[in-house]
Amino acid sequence: MPERRDDHLVGITVIWVGLLAFIAWGYVFQTPPGGPYTDFMRKAFAVLLAVVVPSVSALILVSWVLVLRQRRR
């Protein structure tokens, strides 16, 4: 049985969703801030996530749109 061309994209999407769930789980159950350094690192991590998560999610979404358009042809 030949593999579909978008199997790799399905795998990447599943891994991305799992990674987001893992990060959310860790963020919700983190220890409370212990001082100014810990508070700064928590805020820096939140800012990094605010940039990375939407960017990678948009890239995956665009990839899916392109794959599904090619499939209709």
Backbone as XML, in Angstrom:
<?xml version="1.0"?>
<chain id="A" units="angstrom">
  <residue number="1" name="MET">
    <atom name="N" x="0.843" y="-1.174" z="0.000"/>
    <atom name="CA" x="0.000" y="0.000" z="0.000"/>
    <atom name="C" x="0.894" y="1.246" z="0.000"/>
  </residue>
  <residue number="2" name="PRO">
    <atom name="N" x="0.791" y="2.093" z="-0.987"/>
    <atom name="CA" x="1.626" y="3.287" z="-1.024"/>
    <atom name="C" x="1.194" y="4.293" z="0.045"/>
  </residue>
  <residue number="3" name="GLU">
    <atom name="N" x="2.198" y="4.979" z="0.598"/>
    <atom name="CA" x="1.890" y="5.992" z="1.610"/>
    <atom name="C" x="1.289" y="7.228" z="0.962"/>
  </residue>
  <residue number="4" name="ARG">
    <atom name="N" x="0.371" y="7.850" z="1.681"/>
    <atom name="CA" x="-0.168" y="9.121" z="1.192"/>
    <atom name="C" x="0.896" y="10.187" z="1.355"/>
  </residue>
  <residue number="5" name="ARG">
    <atom name="N" x="0.840" y="11.206" z="0.521"/>
    <atom name="CA" x="1.862" y="12.247" z="0.545"/>
    <atom name="C" x="1.783" y="13.117" z="1.789"/>
  </residue>
  <residue number="6" name="ASP">
    <atom name="N" x="0.643" y="13.152" z="2.449"/>
    <atom name="CA" x="0.508" y="14.033" z="3.612"/>
    <atom name="C" x="0.664" y="13.303" z="4.946"/>
  </residue>
  <residue number="7" name="ASP">
    <atom name="N" x="1.143" y="12.046" z="4.925"/>
    <atom name="CA" x="1.346" y="11.321" z="6.175"/>
    <atom name="C" x="2.349" y="12.024" z="7.089"/>
  </residue>
  <residue number="8" name="HIS">
    <atom name="N" x="3.377" y="12.591" z="6.506"/>
    <atom name="CA" x="4.381" y="13.302" z="7.295"/>
    <atom name="C" x="3.758" y="14.530" z="7.972"/>
  </residue>
  <residue number="9" name="LEU">
    <atom name="N" x="2.896" y="15.228" z="7.267"/>
    <atom name="CA" x="2.228" y="16.402" z="7.830"/>
    <atom name="C" x="1.289" y="15.999" z="8.964"/>
  </residue>
  <residue number="10" name="VAL">
    <atom name="N" x="0.634" y="14.864" z="8.832"/>
    <atom name="CA" x="-0.227" y="14.366" z="9.910"/>
    <atom name="C" x="0.615" y="14.102" z="11.155"/>
  </residue>
  <residue number="11" name="GLY">
    <atom name="N" x="1.766" y="13.481" z="10.972"/>
    <atom name="CA" x="2.654" y="13.204" z="12.098"/>
    <atom name="C" x="3.130" y="14.473" z="12.786"/>
  </residue>
  <residue number="12" name="ILE">
    <atom name="N" x="3.510" y="15.462" z="11.995"/>
    <atom name="CA" x="3.960" y="16.737" z="12.561"/>
    <atom name="C" x="2.830" y="17.407" z="13.331"/>
  </residue>
  <residue number="13" name="THR">
    <atom name="N" x="1.621" y="17.344" z="12.805"/>
    <atom name="CA" x="0.473" y="17.955" z="13.482"/>
    <atom name="C" x="0.195" y="17.269" z="14.814"/>
  </residue>
  <residue number="14" name="VAL">
    <atom name="N" x="0.247" y="15.945" z="14.831"/>
    <atom name="CA" x="0.009" y="15.200" z="16.076"/>
    <atom name="C" x="1.085" y="15.533" z="17.107"/>
  </residue>
  <residue number="15" name="ILE">
    <atom name="N" x="2.332" y="15.590" z="16.678"/>
    <atom name="CA" x="3.421" y="15.933" z="17.594"/>
    <atom name="C" x="3.240" y="17.353" z="18.130"/>
  </residue>
  <residue number="16" name="TRP">
    <atom name="N" x="2.848" y="18.294" z="17.283"/>
    <atom name="CA" x="2.657" y="19.686" z="17.708"/>
    <atom name="C" x="1.538" y="19.793" z="18.741"/>
  </residue>
  <residue number="17" name="VAL">
    <atom name="N" x="0.429" y="19.102" z="18.513"/>
    <atom name="CA" x="-0.681" y="19.140" z="19.470"/>
    <atom name="C" x="-0.249" y="18.518" z="20.800"/>
  </residue>
  <residue number="18" name="GLY">
    <atom name="N" x="0.483" y="17.414" z="20.739"/>
    <atom name="CA" x="0.991" y="16.792" z="21.964"/>
    <atom name="C" x="1.950" y="17.698" z="22.717"/>
  </residue>
  <residue number="19" name="LEU">
    <atom name="N" x="2.813" y="18.388" z="21.984"/>
    <atom name="CA" x="3.751" y="19.317" z="22.608"/>
    <atom name="C" x="3.016" y="20.473" z="23.279"/>
  </residue>
  <residue number="20" name="LEU">
    <atom name="N" x="1.992" y="20.999" z="22.617"/>
    <atom name="CA" x="1.208" y="22.082" z="23.222"/>
    <atom name="C" x="0.500" y="21.610" z="24.485"/>
  </residue>
  <residue number="21" name="ALA">
    <atom name="N" x="-0.026" y="20.392" z="24.465"/>
    <atom name="CA" x="-0.677" y="19.847" z="25.658"/>
    <atom name="C" x="0.335" y="19.683" z="26.793"/>
  </residue>
  <residue number="22" name="PHE">
    <atom name="N" x="1.534" y="19.206" z="26.473"/>
    <atom name="CA" x="2.580" y="19.031" z="27.476"/>
    <atom name="C" x="2.993" y="20.375" z="28.079"/>
  </residue>
  <residue number="23" name="ILE">
    <atom name="N" x="3.173" y="21.385" z="27.242"/>
    <atom name="CA" x="3.553" y="22.716" z="27.730"/>
    <atom name="C" x="2.442" y="23.306" z="28.596"/>
  </residue>
  <residue number="24" name="ALA">
    <atom name="N" x="1.200" y="23.165" z="28.157"/>
    <atom name="CA" x="0.071" y="23.689" z="28.942"/>
    <atom name="C" x="-0.012" y="22.989" z="30.295"/>
  </residue>
  <residue number="25" name="TRP">
    <atom name="N" x="0.159" y="21.674" z="30.308"/>
    <atom name="CA" x="0.118" y="20.906" z="31.554"/>
    <atom name="C" x="1.214" y="21.394" z="32.510"/>
  </residue>
  <residue number="26" name="GLY">
    <atom name="N" x="2.420" y="21.575" z="32.004"/>
    <atom name="CA" x="3.524" y="22.055" z="32.836"/>
    <atom name="C" x="3.323" y="23.481" z="33.310"/>
  </residue>
  <residue number="27" name="TYR">
    <atom name="N" x="2.734" y="24.312" z="32.473"/>
    <atom name="CA" x="2.524" y="25.714" z="32.838"/>
    <atom name="C" x="1.441" y="25.842" z="33.908"/>
  </residue>
  <residue number="28" name="VAL">
    <atom name="N" x="0.408" y="25.034" z="33.818"/>
    <atom name="CA" x="-0.684" y="25.103" z="34.793"/>
    <atom name="C" x="-0.222" y="24.615" z="36.165"/>
  </residue>
  <residue number="29" name="PHE">
    <atom name="N" x="0.600" y="23.566" z="36.185"/>
    <atom name="CA" x="0.996" y="22.960" z="37.459"/>
    <atom name="C" x="2.419" y="23.336" z="37.881"/>
  </residue>
  <residue number="30" name="GLN">
    <atom name="N" x="2.896" y="24.498" z="37.460"/>
    <atom name="CA" x="4.235" y="24.931" z="37.851"/>
    <atom name="C" x="4.244" y="25.400" z="39.297"/>
  </residue>
  <residue number="31" name="THR">
    <atom name="N" x="5.430" y="25.455" z="39.859"/>
    <atom name="CA" x="5.556" y="25.954" z="41.227"/>
    <atom name="C" x="5.404" y="27.471" z="41.225"/>
  </residue>
  <residue number="32" name="PRO">
    <atom name="N" x="4.934" y="28.043" z="42.311"/>
    <atom name="CA" x="4.758" y="29.497" z="42.351"/>
    <atom name="C" x="6.113" y="30.209" z="42.260"/>
  </residue>
  <residue number="33" name="PRO">
    <atom name="N" x="6.114" y="31.451" z="41.804"/>
    <atom name="CA" x="7.366" y="32.197" z="41.661"/>
    <atom name="C" x="8.118" y="32.299" z="42.986"/>
  </residue>
  <residue number="34" name="GLY">
    <atom name="N" x="9.443" y="32.161" z="42.907"/>
    <atom name="CA" x="10.260" y="32.194" z="44.116"/>
    <atom name="C" x="11.049" y="33.471" z="44.288"/>
  </residue>
  <residue number="35" name="GLY">
    <atom name="N" x="10.919" y="34.398" z="43.382"/>
    <atom name="CA" x="11.674" y="35.639" z="43.497"/>
    <atom name="C" x="11.672" y="36.377" z="42.170"/>
  </residue>
  <residue number="36" name="PRO">
    <atom name="N" x="12.457" y="37.459" z="42.091"/>
    <atom name="CA" x="12.446" y="38.261" z="40.868"/>
    <atom name="C" x="12.979" y="37.508" z="39.648"/>
  </residue>
  <residue number="37" name="TYR">
    <atom name="N" x="14.019" y="36.673" z="39.822"/>
    <atom name="CA" x="14.565" y="35.933" z="38.683"/>
    <atom name="C" x="13.547" y="34.925" z="38.159"/>
  </residue>
  <residue number="38" name="THR">
    <atom name="N" x="12.925" y="34.197" z="39.052"/>
    <atom name="CA" x="11.929" y="33.206" z="38.650"/>
    <atom name="C" x="10.737" y="33.879" z="37.986"/>
  </residue>
  <residue number="39" name="ASP">
    <atom name="N" x="10.327" y="35.007" z="38.534"/>
    <atom name="CA" x="9.204" y="35.741" z="37.947"/>
    <atom name="C" x="9.555" y="36.244" z="36.551"/>
  </residue>
  <residue number="40" name="PHE">
    <atom name="N" x="10.792" y="36.755" z="36.381"/>
    <atom name="CA" x="11.232" y="37.213" z="35.062"/>
    <atom name="C" x="11.264" y="36.057" z="34.063"/>
  </residue>
  <residue number="41" name="MET">
    <atom name="N" x="11.796" y="34.910" z="34.478"/>
    <atom name="CA" x="11.887" y="33.764" z="33.571"/>
    <atom name="C" x="10.490" y="33.270" z="33.170"/>
  </residue>
  <residue number="42" name="ARG">
    <atom name="N" x="9.558" y="33.307" z="34.113"/>
    <atom name="CA" x="8.189" y="32.896" z="33.800"/>
    <atom name="C" x="7.559" y="33.836" z="32.778"/>
  </residue>
  <residue number="43" name="LYS">
    <atom name="N" x="7.783" y="35.135" z="32.946"/>
    <atom name="CA" x="7.239" y="36.112" z="31.999"/>
    <atom name="C" x="7.920" y="35.998" z="30.638"/>
  </residue>
  <residue number="44" name="ALA">
    <atom name="N" x="9.237" y="35.777" z="30.628"/>
    <atom name="CA" x="9.963" y="35.617" z="29.364"/>
    <atom name="C" x="9.477" y="34.371" z="28.622"/>
  </residue>
  <residue number="45" name="PHE">
    <atom name="N" x="9.238" y="33.291" z="29.349"/>
    <atom name="CA" x="8.726" y="32.064" z="28.746"/>
    <atom name="C" x="7.337" y="32.296" z="28.162"/>
  </residue>
  <residue number="46" name="ALA">
    <atom name="N" x="6.505" y="33.043" z="28.873"/>
    <atom name="CA" x="5.158" y="33.339" z="28.376"/>
    <atom name="C" x="5.218" y="34.179" z="27.102"/>
  </residue>
  <residue number="47" name="VAL">
    <atom name="N" x="6.136" y="35.137" z="27.047"/>
    <atom name="CA" x="6.288" y="35.961" z="25.841"/>
    <atom name="C" x="6.785" y="35.110" z="24.679"/>
  </residue>
  <residue number="48" name="LEU">
    <atom name="N" x="7.752" y="34.238" z="24.943"/>
    <atom name="CA" x="8.264" y="33.343" z="23.909"/>
    <atom name="C" x="7.148" y="32.455" z="23.361"/>
  </residue>
  <residue number="49" name="LEU">
    <atom name="N" x="6.344" y="31.911" z="24.253"/>
    <atom name="CA" x="5.220" y="31.079" z="23.806"/>
    <atom name="C" x="4.208" y="31.893" z="23.011"/>
  </residue>
  <residue number="50" name="ALA">
    <atom name="N" x="4.011" y="33.143" z="23.394"/>
    <atom name="CA" x="3.053" y="33.996" z="22.683"/>
    <atom name="C" x="3.495" y="34.266" z="21.250"/>
  </residue>
  <residue number="51" name="VAL">
    <atom name="N" x="4.782" y="34.139" z="20.974"/>
    <atom name="CA" x="5.294" y="34.344" z="19.619"/>
    <atom name="C" x="5.408" y="33.020" z="18.863"/>
  </residue>
  <residue number="52" name="VAL">
    <atom name="N" x="5.967" y="32.009" z="19.501"/>
    <atom name="CA" x="6.268" y="30.738" z="18.830"/>
    <atom name="C" x="5.006" y="29.942" z="18.521"/>
  </residue>
  <residue number="53" name="VAL">
    <atom name="N" x="4.113" y="29.808" z="19.476"/>
    <atom name="CA" x="2.929" y="28.964" z="19.280"/>
    <atom name="C" x="2.066" y="29.449" z="18.115"/>
  </residue>
  <residue number="54" name="PRO">
    <atom name="N" x="1.698" y="30.721" z="18.036"/>
    <atom name="CA" x="0.898" y="31.144" z="16.879"/>
    <atom name="C" x="1.653" y="31.029" z="15.553"/>
  </residue>
  <residue number="55" name="SER">
    <atom name="N" x="2.961" y="31.287" z="15.572"/>
    <atom name="CA" x="3.737" y="31.210" z="14.329"/>
    <atom name="C" x="3.779" y="29.791" z="13.778"/>
  </residue>
  <residue number="56" name="VAL">
    <atom name="N" x="4.112" y="28.838" z="14.622"/>
    <atom name="CA" x="4.191" y="27.446" z="14.168"/>
    <atom name="C" x="2.800" y="26.925" z="13.827"/>
  </residue>
  <residue number="57" name="SER">
    <atom name="N" x="1.803" y="27.299" z="14.605"/>
    <atom name="CA" x="0.436" y="26.868" z="14.304"/>
    <atom name="C" x="-0.024" y="27.410" z="12.954"/>
  </residue>
  <residue number="58" name="ALA">
    <atom name="N" x="0.309" y="28.655" z="12.658"/>
    <atom name="CA" x="-0.050" y="29.234" z="11.357"/>
    <atom name="C" x="0.670" y="28.515" z="10.226"/>
  </residue>
  <residue number="59" name="LEU">
    <atom name="N" x="1.929" y="28.163" z="10.433"/>
    <atom name="CA" x="2.689" y="27.426" z="9.425"/>
    <atom name="C" x="2.057" y="26.063" z="9.152"/>
  </residue>
  <residue number="60" name="ILE">
    <atom name="N" x="1.652" y="25.365" z="10.201"/>
    <atom name="CA" x="0.997" y="24.064" z="10.029"/>
    <atom name="C" x="-0.345" y="24.244" z="9.334"/>
  </residue>
  <residue number="61" name="LEU">
    <atom name="N" x="-1.097" y="25.273" z="9.693"/>
    <atom name="CA" x="-2.390" y="25.526" z="9.058"/>
    <atom name="C" x="-2.229" y="25.807" z="7.567"/>
  </residue>
  <residue number="62" name="VAL">
    <atom name="N" x="-1.258" y="26.630" z="7.207"/>
    <atom name="CA" x="-1.009" y="26.924" z="5.792"/>
    <atom name="C" x="-0.599" y="25.656" z="5.050"/>
  </residue>
  <residue number="63" name="SER">
    <atom name="N" x="0.212" y="24.823" z="5.679"/>
    <atom name="CA" x="0.616" y="23.559" z="5.057"/>
    <atom name="C" x="-0.593" y="22.674" z="4.786"/>
  </residue>
  <residue number="64" name="TRP">
    <atom name="N" x="-1.511" y="22.602" z="5.750"/>
    <atom name="CA" x="-2.715" y="21.790" z="5.552"/>
    <atom name="C" x="-3.576" y="22.345" z="4.421"/>
  </residue>
  <residue number="65" name="VAL">
    <atom name="N" x="-3.710" y="23.661" z="4.363"/>
    <atom name="CA" x="-4.508" y="24.265" z="3.292"/>
    <atom name="C" x="-3.909" y="23.918" z="1.939"/>
  </residue>
  <residue number="66" name="LEU">
    <atom name="N" x="-2.592" y="24.020" z="1.813"/>
    <atom name="CA" x="-1.939" y="23.698" z="0.543"/>
    <atom name="C" x="-2.103" y="22.228" z="0.173"/>
  </residue>
  <residue number="67" name="VAL">
    <atom name="N" x="-1.959" y="21.345" z="1.150"/>
    <atom name="CA" x="-2.104" y="19.907" z="0.885"/>
    <atom name="C" x="-3.531" y="19.583" z="0.470"/>
  </residue>
  <residue number="68" name="LEU">
    <atom name="N" x="-4.506" y="20.145" z="1.154"/>
    <atom name="CA" x="-5.900" y="19.845" z="0.822"/>
    <atom name="C" x="-6.297" y="20.434" z="-0.528"/>
  </residue>
  <residue number="69" name="ARG">
    <atom name="N" x="-5.727" y="21.567" z="-0.897"/>
    <atom name="CA" x="-5.999" y="22.127" z="-2.232"/>
    <atom name="C" x="-5.414" y="21.240" z="-3.319"/>
  </residue>
  <residue number="70" name="GLN">
    <atom name="N" x="-4.221" y="20.711" z="-3.099"/>
    <atom name="CA" x="-3.600" y="19.825" z="-4.085"/>
    <atom name="C" x="-4.374" y="18.522" z="-4.210"/>
  </residue>
  <residue number="71" name="ARG">
    <atom name="N" x="-4.940" y="18.070" z="-3.111"/>
    <atom name="CA" x="-5.684" y="16.809" z="-3.133"/>
    <atom name="C" x="-6.951" y="16.928" z="-3.982"/>
  </residue>
  <residue number="72" name="ARG">
    <atom name="N" x="-7.551" y="18.127" z="-4.021"/>
    <atom name="CA" x="-8.782" y="18.319" z="-4.806"/>
    <atom name="C" x="-8.511" y="18.343" z="-6.300"/>
  </residue>
  <residue number="73" name="ARG">
    <atom name="N" x="-7.292" y="18.585" z="-6.710"/>
    <atom name="CA" x="-6.977" y="18.679" z="-8.140"/>
    <atom name="C" x="-6.917" y="17.341" z="-8.790"/>
  </residue>
</chain>
